[in-house]
Amino acid sequence: RLAFRTLVRKYSCDLCYTPMIVAADFVRSTKARDSEFTTNKVGDHPLIVQFAAKEAQVLCDAARIVCPFADGIDINCGCPQRWAMAEGYGACLINKPELVRDMVRHVRNQIDNPRFSVSIKIRIHDDLKRTVDLCQKAEATGVSWITVHGRSVEERHQPVHYDAIKIIKQSISIPVVANGDIKTLKDAENVHHLTGADGIMVARGLLANPAMFAGYEETPLKCIQDWVDIALEHGTPFTCFHHHLIYMMEQITSKQEKKVFNVLSSTSAVLDYLKDHYCV
């Protein structure tokens, strides 16, 4: 969301994505557009809007709506959640290379801005040849870059196959971004070295430490203060405001502190706690 993107951009994050948005709902509903996508004219760039889609024209219509406000779209072909797979979204698309190609081609043909990027995020097949074939077809269709989460659809907590990302990188000429279990800047540097990838994408690692890309091993108090200021300025709902703080403070709070902090139920209670315990 905008508030959290604003925070991580302060701490050396080069490129931010929105959460995954269902393209069909986004096109059909003004309410969905207002709730799922917010940005500003000041510093929320470069920005990629990530869509869940299964129809080329629907994706294209969604891309046309966000084009004036964003720098590109990303087709999520990697989400392994059951609801997404059941609806024909996410990681099931890695088994439909022709559909992925059609979606990319439609956006390329109908969006006039040549600088507007169209990227995909994927998981890998057990048979890596199929993944390489998918990536090569996507490249031929005009995909700007490919982000690879180095696990199969069935794998959740198993080790990431960085060797697979390296093979994919060597098989195509467009940029490849590596993703999966990257929790520190040192991890990012190691994965870059292991895979030869052109970039590193982080999700959970940034939730735990939004200052990760700036080299901090754990969330600094200044970052927590920045989050409080930004979240209040943006009118962030309490649940979101509080959950981000729970993630950020995981490494710097004791079990006893967590028991108290994690059940606070109002913004004022959270602010009082931070002031009393951390002078934030």
N, C-alpha and C positions, 0 to 999 in steps of 0.2 A: 504494500500500500504506500501511498505518497509519503506519509510521515516517516515510515521506516526507511524508505529510499532516500529521503532527505538526510537522515542520520548517517547511513553508510556512505553516502557520497562525501560527507565531511571527513571520512576516515579512509580515503584513497580507493574506494570502489569505483572502477572506471565505467561500468555499464550495468544498468539495472533493468530488471524484468518486473512486470506486473505479476500478481498471482494468475493461475490459469483461469481463463474466462470461457464459458461455453458460448461459442460463436452464435449458435441459433437463438439462444435466449437474448443475447446482446443485440442482435439485429431486430428481433421481434418486439422487445420491451424497453420502453423509455426508462422504466423503473430499474431494470437490470443495468442499463447503461449508467445511470446516475449512481447506483450503489457499487458497481464493480470497477469503474474506471474514473479516477480523478487525477489531475495533474495540474501544473501551474506553468506560467510562462517564464518563470525566473531561472531555476536551476535544475529542473527535472529532465535533463538530457545528458548523454544519449539514453533513450528509453525504448525498450522493446515490449510490445504487448503480446502476451502468450495466450494463444487460443486453443481450446479443444474443438475440433471440427471433424466432420466426416463427409461433407458435401462441398465441392469446389466453389460453387457460386455463393453459398452462404458464407464461407470463409472470406471470399472476395468482397462481399457486401460489408462484412465486419471490418475488414482491412480498410475499406474506403472511408468508413466512419472515423477511424482513429488516425488515418493518414495525416491530417493537418496538425495533430497534436503529438505524434510519436515519430520515432526514427526507423521503425520497422516492426514486423510481426514475427512471431515464432510459432510454429505448429507443434503442439505437444504430441510426440509419438513415443513417449516414455513413461507416462503415468501408469503404475501397475494397480491402482486402486480398483476394487471390484466394480463399483458403480460405473467408473469410466469405461472399463473394458466391456461391461454389459451393454452400455449405450453405443459402443462402436468407436469410442474415443481412446486417446492415450496409446499405451504400448501395443494394443492390437493392430495399430497401423503399421508397425514394422513388418507385418505379414501381408501388407497391401501396398507394395511399392508403386503400382500403377495409379492408385488413388492419391498417394502422396505426390506423385509426379503431376497429376492433374490439378491438385490444389495449388501447388507452386506455380504451375504454368498459368492458371487463371489469374492469380494475383499479379504475376509478372506482366501479363498482357493487359490488365485493366487498371493498374495503378500507374499514373503518368510519371510520377517522381522517380527518376532513375537512381536516386540515392536512397530510396526506401528499401530497407533490407527485408529479405524473406529467408528465415532460417528454420531449421528443425532440430528438435531434441529427441534423441532415441535411446533405447536400451539395446543390448546386443542379443543376437541369437546364440543358441548352443552351437550351431554350425556357423562359424564366423564368416564363411564364404557368403552366406545369405546377407549378412550385415554389410559386407564390402560391396556386394551387388546393389543393395538398396542405396548406399551412399554414392556409388558411382552414377546410378540413375538420377539421383537427386541433384548431383553436381551438373550432369548434362542438361538438366531442366532449368538450371539457373539459381540454385540455392546459394545464398550468400556465405553461409558457414553452417557447420553441423556440430552440435553439442552431443557428446557421447557419455552417458552414464554407464560405467563399465560393469554392469551386472545384467543378467537375464531377467525376464519378467518374474520368474519364480523366486529369484534370489532377493533376500531382504538385508540380512546382516552378514552374509558371507563376504570374504575379502573381495575387493574390487579387482577386476581383471585389467590392470593397467597395460599389460602386454597386448591385449586386444585393441585398446585405444591406439597404441603405437602402430599396430598393423594397419588400422583404418587410416591413420594419419599418413602412412607411407603409400596408401593406395589411391589417394585423391590429392588434388592440388589446391582446393579451397581450404580456408582455415578450419581447424578442428579445435574444439574447446573440450577439455577433460573435466569430468564431474564424478564425484563419489568419494565420501569419507575424507574430505579435506578440511581439517579443523584449525590449522595454524598456517602462518605465512611460510614457515619452513616446509610444511606438507605441500603447499602449493609449488614451492620451488623444486621439491623432490619429484613431484608428479610431472611437472614441466620437463625435468631432466629425463625421467623414465620414458615418457611418451613422445616427446618432441612436439607436444600440443602447442597451439598458438595462444591459448588462453586457458584460464581456470575458472570454472563456475562453482560457487559455494552456496549452499542453502542453510542446512542446520548449523554449520559452523559459524555462520554470520548471525544466526539467531542467538547463539550462545555468546558470541563476541563480535559485536558490530564493528569493532576497531581492528579486526584481524588483519585486514589488508594493509593497515598502517604499521603492522609489526608487533602489536601488543599480544602478549601471551594469554591474558585474561582481560575482561572488560574493565577499563579504567573508570574511576569515579567521575572523571570529566565527561565520559561518554554517557554515563547514567544521567548526569545533570543535563547534558544536551538532549537526551531522549525526553526527559521530563518537560523541558522547555518547548521542544518541537511538538510533542504530542498534545500539550495544552494549547499551543498556538493553532494546531490543526483541528482541535475539537475531537480528538481521538476517543472513541467509546471506551468506557472504563475497562471492559473485559480485555480488549486488545492492548490497551495501555499497561494493564497489570500483567498479562501473560508475557509480553515482551520483557518486562522487568524480571519476572520469574526466570526466564531463560538466561538473561544477562547476568543475574546474580547467583546462578547455580554454583559457580566455582569460588565465589567469595563469601558465601554465607554458610554457617554451621547448620547441622540438622535442626537444632532447637530454633534458630532464627527462621529457617524455612517453615517450620510448623506455624510460626506466628505470621510471617509475611505472606505466605501463600493463601491464607484464608481471609486476608483483609478484603473488605467489601465496598470500599468507597475511595474515590480519588483523594479526598482529604485525609483519610486514614493512612494511605500510602505515602502521601507527602509528609505527614507528621512522622511516620516511621523512618523515612529516609533522612529527615532533618535530625531526629534524635540519635540515630545510630551511625550515620555516615556524613553528617553535616552537609548533606546535599539539599 
